[in-house]
Amino acid sequence: MTTLLPRCRSLLFVPAHIQRFVDSAHTRGADAIILDLEDSVPPHLKASARSQLTDAVNHLDSHGLTVGVRINRDMRNAVWDLEASVVRGVQIILVPKAMSASHLQLIDELITELETERGLPGGSIHLMALIETVTGLSQVNELAKSCTRLTGIALGGEDLSADGHFEPTPEILFQPCQQVVFAARAAGIQAFGFPGSITEYGDLDEFAASVNRGRAMGFDGALCIHPSQVDILNQTFQPNKQEISHAKRVIEAYETAIAEHRGAVVLDGRMVDLPVVTRARALLSVP
């Protein structure tokens, strides 16, 4: 059975080779820091980034953060990345451009071997699959159930749009987002993303609008690339006082109706029955 990570509203990418970014990452307010070995690291600096990884992990882990690493997609770099990443303090490894269940199962197998060799608890490092290709999206249901190490799946709208030759607009990304959320729910794992561009931090109002749509669609949190995006994610993916108050009223009204042998009740002009109550209870269960 999959063991989920503690809930993360915001996961901030930090280039693993830029020391000043690593040193200040714990001050940014993100629930998780993802040390990036992939897109933000030039090819000629990847070996250097790997060599700095253990110190970076220890620094972030000492501040009580959830620490992750995004590895590279090509197998040669991926193996080197995993050799560097399977260390104490790393809680999650992000797999970019996940293509199939067998792809994740191979990575799962290598992580298991490295955990055993290094005396780490088996299964202590989780996986997150990044859905960033049309092929990966077409396999998302199988990917989501590929291995017990998998704790979540995330939509990478920029890479997906490049692979699919479309613009990463909210309208076009709506259906891929739904596919990811539905696959995650069916597999009992977490879903991360929103229908919009992760690169949008110049217009934070537009970013916030996309993130709000993402929460309404059922996402649990999202990845981000700039510290200015963190607070928006943290606020959006955390129930506010009004939502909590309304959820409590919904449950109270329903329980009163059940005690009176009724299966539904009207509250604020809307019918409240079991599905509505189920959503209210889920909202109140958010840490």
C-alpha atoms as a printed R data frame, in Angstrom:
    type eleno elety resid chain resno       x      y       z
1   ATOM     1    CA   MET     A     1   0.000  0.000   0.000
2   ATOM     2    CA   THR     A     2   1.256  3.474  -0.885
3   ATOM     3    CA   THR     A     3   2.396  5.591   2.067
4   ATOM     4    CA   LEU     A     4   1.749  9.249   1.333
5   ATOM     5    CA   LEU     A     5   4.073 12.068   2.236
6   ATOM     6    CA   PRO     A     6   2.857 14.753   4.622
7   ATOM     7    CA   ARG     A     7   0.593 17.080   2.656
8   ATOM     8    CA   CYS     A     8   2.499 19.702   0.644
9   ATOM     9    CA   ARG     A     9   0.706 22.788  -0.626
10  ATOM    10    CA   SER     A    10   3.813 24.258  -2.250
11  ATOM    11    CA   LEU     A    11   6.883 22.564  -3.708
12  ATOM    12    CA   LEU     A    12   9.570 25.061  -4.755
13  ATOM    13    CA   PHE     A    13  12.212 24.139  -7.321
14  ATOM    14    CA   VAL     A    14  15.737 25.310  -6.401
15  ATOM    15    CA   PRO     A    15  18.717 24.814  -8.759
16  ATOM    16    CA   ALA     A    16  20.974 22.395  -6.896
17  ATOM    17    CA   HIS     A    17  24.177 24.001  -8.225
18  ATOM    18    CA   ILE     A    18  23.505 27.599  -7.100
19  ATOM    19    CA   GLN     A    19  24.667 27.795  -3.504
20  ATOM    20    CA   ARG     A    20  23.014 31.077  -2.565
21  ATOM    21    CA   PHE     A    21  19.613 29.759  -3.643
22  ATOM    22    CA   VAL     A    22  20.115 26.578  -1.620
23  ATOM    23    CA   ASP     A    23  21.290 28.535   1.433
24  ATOM    24    CA   SER     A    24  18.151 30.699   1.492
25  ATOM    25    CA   ALA     A    25  15.609 28.100   0.362
26  ATOM    26    CA   HIS     A    26  14.426 27.348   3.903
27  ATOM    27    CA   THR     A    27  13.330 30.986   4.316
28  ATOM    28    CA   ARG     A    28  10.908 30.962   1.376
29  ATOM    29    CA   GLY     A    29   7.946 29.428   3.186
30  ATOM    30    CA   ALA     A    30   7.488 26.420   0.901
31  ATOM    31    CA   ASP     A    31   6.308 23.137   2.381
32  ATOM    32    CA   ALA     A    32   8.876 21.275   0.287
33  ATOM    33    CA   ILE     A    33  12.085 22.212  -1.492
34  ATOM    34    CA   ILE     A    34  12.881 20.319  -4.685
35  ATOM    35    CA   LEU     A    35  16.594 20.399  -5.471
36  ATOM    36    CA   ASP     A    36  16.685 20.422  -9.247
37  ATOM    37    CA   LEU     A    37  19.218 18.459 -11.261
38  ATOM    38    CA   GLU     A    38  17.264 18.743 -14.510
39  ATOM    39    CA   ASP     A    39  16.141 21.808 -16.465
40  ATOM    40    CA   SER     A    40  17.704 24.537 -14.316
41  ATOM    41    CA   VAL     A    41  21.180 22.939 -14.398
42  ATOM    42    CA   PRO     A    42  23.244 23.303 -17.613
43  ATOM    43    CA   PRO     A    43  24.672 20.020 -18.948
44  ATOM    44    CA   HIS     A    44  28.279 20.931 -18.098
45  ATOM    45    CA   LEU     A    45  27.331 21.613 -14.445
46  ATOM    46    CA   LYS     A    46  25.271 18.516 -13.702
47  ATOM    47    CA   ALA     A    47  28.202 16.586 -12.203
48  ATOM    48    CA   SER     A    48  29.015 19.544  -9.975
49  ATOM    49    CA   ALA     A    49  25.372 19.803  -8.861
50  ATOM    50    CA   ARG     A    50  25.366 16.126  -7.916
51  ATOM    51    CA   SER     A    51  28.559 16.568  -5.889
52  ATOM    52    CA   GLN     A    52  26.920 19.353  -3.850
53  ATOM    53    CA   LEU     A    53  23.674 17.485  -3.278
54  ATOM    54    CA   THR     A    54  24.362 15.800   0.070
55  ATOM    55    CA   ASP     A    55  25.387 19.065   1.734
56  ATOM    56    CA   ALA     A    56  22.296 20.786   0.320
57  ATOM    57    CA   VAL     A    57  20.027 17.997   1.584
58  ATOM    58    CA   ASN     A    58  21.566 18.126   5.059
59  ATOM    59    CA   HIS     A    59  21.130 21.904   5.189
60  ATOM    60    CA   LEU     A    60  17.444 21.780   4.243
61  ATOM    61    CA   ASP     A    61  16.676 18.725   6.347
62  ATOM    62    CA   SER     A    62  18.095 20.496   9.409
63  ATOM    63    CA   HIS     A    63  15.349 23.110   8.994
64  ATOM    64    CA   GLY     A    64  12.584 20.489   9.067
65  ATOM    65    CA   LEU     A    65  11.587 20.810   5.418
66  ATOM    66    CA   THR     A    66  10.375 18.075   3.125
67  ATOM    67    CA   VAL     A    67  13.304 17.646   0.730
68  ATOM    68    CA   GLY     A    68  13.050 16.323  -2.814
69  ATOM    69    CA   VAL     A    69  15.257 15.951  -5.864
70  ATOM    70    CA   ARG     A    70  14.230 16.192  -9.506
71  ATOM    71    CA   ILE     A    71  16.394 13.845 -11.547
72  ATOM    72    CA   ASN     A    72  17.051 13.933 -15.292
73  ATOM    73    CA   ARG     A    73  15.016 11.958 -17.811
74  ATOM    74    CA   ASP     A    74  17.791 10.402 -19.925
75  ATOM    75    CA   MET     A    75  18.855  7.100 -18.422
76  ATOM    76    CA   ARG     A    76  22.570  7.851 -18.177
77  ATOM    77    CA   ASN     A    77  22.075 10.999 -16.109
78  ATOM    78    CA   ALA     A    78  19.128  9.470 -14.261
79  ATOM    79    CA   VAL     A    79  21.284  6.653 -12.875
80  ATOM    80    CA   TRP     A    80  24.002  9.072 -11.784
81  ATOM    81    CA   ASP     A    81  21.339 11.319 -10.240
82  ATOM    82    CA   LEU     A    82  19.827  8.451  -8.276
83  ATOM    83    CA   GLU     A    83  23.259  7.404  -7.006
84  ATOM    84    CA   ALA     A    84  23.615 10.934  -5.606
85  ATOM    85    CA   SER     A    85  20.020 11.342  -4.425
86  ATOM    86    CA   VAL     A    86  19.325  8.187  -2.442
87  ATOM    87    CA   VAL     A    87  20.686  9.548   0.835
88  ATOM    88    CA   ARG     A    88  19.294 10.195   4.283
89  ATOM    89    CA   GLY     A    89  17.160 13.341   4.306
90  ATOM    90    CA   VAL     A    90  15.727 12.971   0.803
91  ATOM    91    CA   GLN     A    91  12.047 12.133   1.050
92  ATOM    92    CA   ILE     A    92  10.905 12.336  -2.553
93  ATOM    93    CA   ILE     A    93  12.394 11.932  -6.022
94  ATOM    94    CA   LEU     A    94  10.618 13.578  -8.934
95  ATOM    95    CA   VAL     A    95  10.714 11.691 -12.227
96  ATOM    96    CA   PRO     A    96  10.360 14.050 -15.208
97  ATOM    97    CA   LYS     A    97   8.562 13.013 -18.383
98  ATOM    98    CA   ALA     A    98   7.303  9.769 -16.853
99  ATOM    99    CA   MET     A    99   6.255  7.628 -19.802
100 ATOM   100    CA   SER     A   100   4.909  4.337 -18.480
101 ATOM   101    CA   ALA     A   101   4.397  2.159 -15.425
102 ATOM   102    CA   SER     A   102   7.489  0.130 -16.360
103 ATOM   103    CA   HIS     A   103   9.562  3.334 -16.440
104 ATOM   104    CA   LEU     A   104   8.672  4.060 -12.806
105 ATOM   105    CA   GLN     A   105   9.078  0.428 -11.798
106 ATOM   106    CA   LEU     A   106  12.691  0.425 -13.047
107 ATOM   107    CA   ILE     A   107  13.466  3.530 -10.994
108 ATOM   108    CA   ASP     A   108  11.696  2.006  -7.994
109 ATOM   109    CA   GLU     A   109  13.882 -1.098  -8.347
110 ATOM   110    CA   LEU     A   110  17.125  0.906  -8.422
111 ATOM   111    CA   ILE     A   111  16.096  3.016  -5.420
112 ATOM   112    CA   THR     A   112  15.317 -0.167  -3.473
113 ATOM   113    CA   GLU     A   113  18.810 -1.531  -4.233
114 ATOM   114    CA   LEU     A   114  20.442  1.732  -3.156
115 ATOM   115    CA   GLU     A   115  18.393  1.936   0.060
116 ATOM   116    CA   THR     A   116  19.501 -1.585   0.958
117 ATOM   117    CA   GLU     A   117  23.170 -0.898   0.179
118 ATOM   118    CA   ARG     A   118  23.157  2.297   2.225
119 ATOM   119    CA   GLY     A   119  21.239  1.060   5.241
120 ATOM   120    CA   LEU     A   120  18.216  3.264   4.626
121 ATOM   121    CA   PRO     A   121  14.726  2.079   5.592
122 ATOM   122    CA   GLY     A   122  13.060  0.365   2.648
123 ATOM   123    CA   GLY     A   123  10.532  2.589   0.952
124 ATOM   124    CA   SER     A   124  11.686  5.680   2.839
125 ATOM   125    CA   ILE     A   125  12.092  7.621  -0.399
126 ATOM   126    CA   HIS     A   126   8.907  8.343  -2.306
127 ATOM   127    CA   LEU     A   127   8.389  8.986  -6.005
128 ATOM   128    CA   MET     A   128   6.421 11.665  -7.796
129 ATOM   129    CA   ALA     A   129   5.753 11.245 -11.505
130 ATOM   130    CA   LEU     A   130   5.714 14.358 -13.676
131 ATOM   131    CA   ILE     A   131   3.235 14.021 -16.539
132 ATOM   132    CA   GLU     A   132   4.911 16.118 -19.228
133 ATOM   133    CA   THR     A   133   4.356 14.291 -22.515
134 ATOM   134    CA   VAL     A   134   1.361 13.242 -24.557
135 ATOM   135    CA   THR     A   135   2.476  9.622 -24.159
136 ATOM   136    CA   GLY     A   136   2.695  9.986 -20.384
137 ATOM   137    CA   LEU     A   137  -0.753 11.572 -20.255
138 ATOM   138    CA   SER     A   138  -2.208  8.700 -22.272
139 ATOM   139    CA   GLN     A   139  -0.731  6.276 -19.703
140 ATOM   140    CA   VAL     A   140  -1.605  8.292 -16.600
141 ATOM   141    CA   ASN     A   141  -4.006  5.765 -15.069
142 ATOM   142    CA   GLU     A   142  -1.435  2.963 -15.288
143 ATOM   143    CA   LEU     A   143   1.354  5.306 -14.113
144 ATOM   144    CA   ALA     A   144  -0.617  6.294 -11.030
145 ATOM   145    CA   LYS     A   145  -0.857  2.641  -9.938
146 ATOM   146    CA   SER     A   146   2.659  1.611 -10.989
147 ATOM   147    CA   CYS     A   147   4.335  1.078  -7.602
148 ATOM   148    CA   THR     A   148   3.761  1.547  -3.875
149 ATOM   149    CA   ARG     A   149   6.599  4.081  -3.697
150 ATOM   150    CA   LEU     A   150   4.589  6.513  -5.833
151 ATOM   151    CA   THR     A   151   3.032  9.175  -3.590
152 ATOM   152    CA   GLY     A   152   1.781 11.620  -6.216
153 ATOM   153    CA   ILE     A   153   1.572 12.716  -9.834
154 ATOM   154    CA   ALA     A   154   1.975 16.230 -11.156
155 ATOM   155    CA   LEU     A   155   1.076 17.852 -14.444
156 ATOM   156    CA   GLY     A   156   3.935 19.694 -16.157
157 ATOM   157    CA   GLY     A   157   2.000 22.060 -18.391
158 ATOM   158    CA   GLU     A   158   4.970 23.689 -20.099
159 ATOM   159    CA   ASP     A   159   6.603 20.450 -21.251
160 ATOM   160    CA   LEU     A   160   3.254 18.884 -22.121
161 ATOM   161    CA   SER     A   161   2.330 21.851 -24.295
162 ATOM   162    CA   ALA     A   162   5.696 21.707 -26.048
163 ATOM   163    CA   ASP     A   163   5.279 18.000 -26.729
164 ATOM   164    CA   GLY     A   164   1.678 18.427 -27.849
165 ATOM   165    CA   HIS     A   165   2.306 21.578 -29.938
166 ATOM   166    CA   PHE     A   166  -0.274 23.701 -28.097
167 ATOM   167    CA   GLU     A   167  -0.292 26.784 -25.884
168 ATOM   168    CA   PRO     A   168  -0.380 26.166 -22.076
169 ATOM   169    CA   THR     A   169  -3.578 28.140 -21.543
170 ATOM   170    CA   PRO     A   170  -6.129 27.347 -18.805
171 ATOM   171    CA   GLU     A   171  -8.724 26.302 -21.385
172 ATOM   172    CA   ILE     A   172  -6.442 23.849 -23.172
173 ATOM   173    CA   LEU     A   173  -4.897 22.438 -19.972
174 ATOM   174    CA   PHE     A   174  -8.270 21.887 -18.288
175 ATOM   175    CA   GLN     A   175  -8.809 18.370 -19.637
176 ATOM   176    CA   PRO     A   176  -5.219 17.155 -18.960
177 ATOM   177    CA   CYS     A   177  -5.583 18.469 -15.406
178 ATOM   178    CA   GLN     A   178  -8.805 16.530 -14.960
179 ATOM   179    CA   GLN     A   179  -7.119 13.365 -16.231
180 ATOM   180    CA   VAL     A   180  -4.319 13.732 -13.680
181 ATOM   181    CA   VAL     A   181  -6.704 14.421 -10.777
182 ATOM   182    CA   PHE     A   182  -8.962 11.507 -11.683
183 ATOM   183    CA   ALA     A   183  -6.013  9.116 -12.044
184 ATOM   184    CA   ALA     A   184  -4.603 10.192  -8.682
185 ATOM   185    CA   ARG     A   185  -7.939  9.778  -6.921
186 ATOM   186    CA   ALA     A   186  -8.469  6.321  -8.424
187 ATOM   187    CA   ALA     A   187  -5.004  5.278  -7.242
188 ATOM   188    CA   GLY     A   188  -5.332  6.843  -3.784
189 ATOM   189    CA   ILE     A   189  -2.365  9.191  -4.244
190 ATOM   190    CA   GLN     A   190  -1.926 12.979  -4.358
191 ATOM   191    CA   ALA     A   191  -2.310 15.266  -7.371
192 ATOM   192    CA   PHE     A   192  -0.287 18.423  -7.997
193 ATOM   193    CA   GLY     A   193  -0.852 21.124 -10.571
194 ATOM   194    CA   PHE     A   194  -3.190 23.741 -11.982
195 ATOM   195    CA   PRO     A   195  -4.444 24.699 -15.462
196 ATOM   196    CA   GLY     A   196  -1.884 27.357 -16.291
197 ATOM   197    CA   SER     A   197   1.798 28.110 -16.749
198 ATOM   198    CA   ILE     A   198   4.275 27.548 -13.909
199 ATOM   199    CA   THR     A   199   6.470 30.218 -15.503
200 ATOM   200    CA   GLU     A   200   3.907 32.952 -14.766
201 ATOM   201    CA   TYR     A   201   5.325 34.992 -11.902
202 ATOM   202    CA   GLY     A   202   5.328 38.378 -13.599
203 ATOM   203    CA   ASP     A   203   1.539 38.527 -13.301
204 ATOM   204    CA   LEU     A   204   0.739 37.053  -9.888
205 ATOM   205    CA   ASP     A   205  -2.974 37.822 -10.246
206 ATOM   206    CA   GLU     A   206  -3.141 35.562 -13.298
207 ATOM   207    CA   PHE     A   207  -1.069 32.944 -11.483
208 ATOM   208    CA   ALA     A   208  -3.437 33.080  -8.499
209 ATOM   209    CA   ALA     A   209  -6.456 32.695 -10.783
210 ATOM   210    CA   SER     A   210  -4.945 29.549 -12.331
211 ATOM   211    CA   VAL     A   211  -4.090 28.124  -8.921
212 ATOM   212    CA   ASN     A   212  -7.621 28.752  -7.655
213 ATOM   213    CA   ARG     A   213  -8.967 26.854 -10.644
214 ATOM   214    CA   GLY     A   214  -6.563 24.056  -9.798
215 ATOM   215    CA   ARG     A   215  -7.817 23.778  -6.255
216 ATOM   216    CA   ALA     A   216 -11.428 23.754  -7.465
217 ATOM   217    CA   MET     A   217 -10.506 20.862  -9.773
218 ATOM   218    CA   GLY     A   218  -9.246 18.815  -6.828
219 ATOM   219    CA   PHE     A   219  -5.471 19.293  -6.816
220 ATOM   220    CA   ASP     A   220  -3.757 18.986  -3.424
221 ATOM   221    CA   GLY     A   221  -0.940 21.459  -4.109
222 ATOM   222    CA   ALA     A   222   1.419 22.545  -6.867
223 ATOM   223    CA   LEU     A   223   5.011 22.967  -7.952
224 ATOM   224    CA   CYS     A   224   6.484 26.440  -8.381
225 ATOM   225    CA   ILE     A   225   9.682 28.003  -9.663
226 ATOM   226    CA   HIS     A   226   9.807 31.387  -7.906
227 ATOM   227    CA   PRO     A   227   9.510 32.375  -4.218
228 ATOM   228    CA   SER     A   228   6.792 34.922  -5.066
229 ATOM   229    CA   GLN     A   229   4.502 32.028  -6.018
230 ATOM   230    CA   VAL     A   230   4.841 30.201  -2.693
231 ATOM   231    CA   ASP     A   231   2.480 32.275  -0.570
232 ATOM   232    CA   ILE     A   232  -0.242 32.072  -3.218
233 ATOM   233    CA   LEU     A   233  -0.022 28.277  -3.218
234 ATOM   234    CA   ASN     A   234   0.009 28.064   0.576
235 ATOM   235    CA   GLN     A   235  -3.055 30.273   0.932
236 ATOM   236    CA   THR     A   236  -5.009 28.728  -1.925
237 ATOM   237    CA   PHE     A   237  -4.492 25.103  -0.953
238 ATOM   238    CA   GLN     A   238  -5.378 25.722   2.703
239 ATOM   239    CA   PRO     A   239  -9.077 26.045   3.674
240 ATOM   240    CA   ASN     A   240  -9.912 29.531   4.927
241 ATOM   241    CA   LYS     A   241 -12.052 30.426   7.962
242 ATOM   242    CA   GLN     A   242 -15.201 30.945   5.908
243 ATOM   243    CA   GLU     A   243 -14.856 27.560   4.208
244 ATOM   244    CA   ILE     A   244 -14.243 25.813   7.512
245 ATOM   245    CA   SER     A   245 -17.231 27.529   9.134
246 ATOM   246    CA   HIS     A   246 -19.523 26.615   6.234
247 ATOM   247    CA   ALA     A   247 -18.339 22.986   6.237
248 ATOM   248    CA   LYS     A   248 -19.128 22.688   9.943
249 ATOM   249    CA   ARG     A   249 -22.616 24.139   9.368
250 ATOM   250    CA   VAL     A   250 -23.216 21.677   6.529
251 ATOM   251    CA   ILE     A   251 -22.291 18.712   8.707
252 ATOM   252    CA   GLU     A   252 -24.327 19.972  11.661
253 ATOM   253    CA   ALA     A   253 -27.413 20.553   9.498
254 ATOM   254    CA   TYR     A   254 -27.113 17.099   7.920
255 ATOM   255    CA   GLU     A   255 -26.660 15.333  11.243
256 ATOM   256    CA   THR     A   256 -29.743 17.097  12.566
257 ATOM   257    CA   ALA     A   257 -31.683 15.957   9.487
258 ATOM   258    CA   ILE     A   258 -30.544 12.351   9.931
259 ATOM   259    CA   ALA     A   259 -31.619 12.446  13.581
260 ATOM   260    CA   GLU     A   260 -35.049 13.538  12.326
261 ATOM   261    CA   HIS     A   261 -35.123 10.620   9.850
262 ATOM   262    CA   ARG     A   262 -34.488 12.799   6.786
263 ATOM   263    CA   GLY     A   263 -31.761 12.145   4.242
264 ATOM   264    CA   ALA     A   264 -31.354 15.730   3.077
265 ATOM   265    CA   VAL     A   265 -31.818 19.289   4.292
266 ATOM   266    CA   VAL     A   266 -31.834 22.785   2.802
267 ATOM   267    CA   LEU     A   267 -29.073 25.133   3.986
268 ATOM   268    CA   ASP     A   268 -28.651 28.664   2.617
269 ATOM   269    CA   GLY     A   269 -30.967 27.851  -0.263
270 ATOM   270    CA   ARG     A   270 -29.084 24.727  -1.339
271 ATOM   271    CA   MET     A   271 -29.793 21.075  -0.775
272 ATOM   272    CA   VAL     A   272 -27.403 19.248   1.516
273 ATOM   273    CA   ASP     A   273 -27.202 15.483   1.119
274 ATOM   274    CA   LEU     A   274 -24.482 12.857   1.589
275 ATOM   275    CA   PRO     A   275 -22.163 13.884  -1.318
276 ATOM   276    CA   VAL     A   276 -22.181 17.499  -0.088
277 ATOM   277    CA   VAL     A   277 -21.396 16.321   3.433
278 ATOM   278    CA   THR     A   278 -18.605 14.076   2.158
279 ATOM   279    CA   ARG     A   279 -16.917 17.106   0.550
280 ATOM   280    CA   ALA     A   280 -17.357 19.117   3.755
281 ATOM   281    CA   ARG     A   281 -15.746 16.362   5.830
282 ATOM   282    CA   ALA     A   282 -12.870 16.104   3.378
283 ATOM   283    CA   LEU     A   283 -12.256 19.844   3.660
284 ATOM   284    CA   LEU     A   284 -12.187 19.660   7.472
285 ATOM   285    CA   SER     A   285  -9.700 16.765   7.309
286 ATOM   286    CA   VAL     A   286  -7.079 18.908   5.552
287 ATOM   287    CA   PRO     A   287  -4.178 19.422   8.023
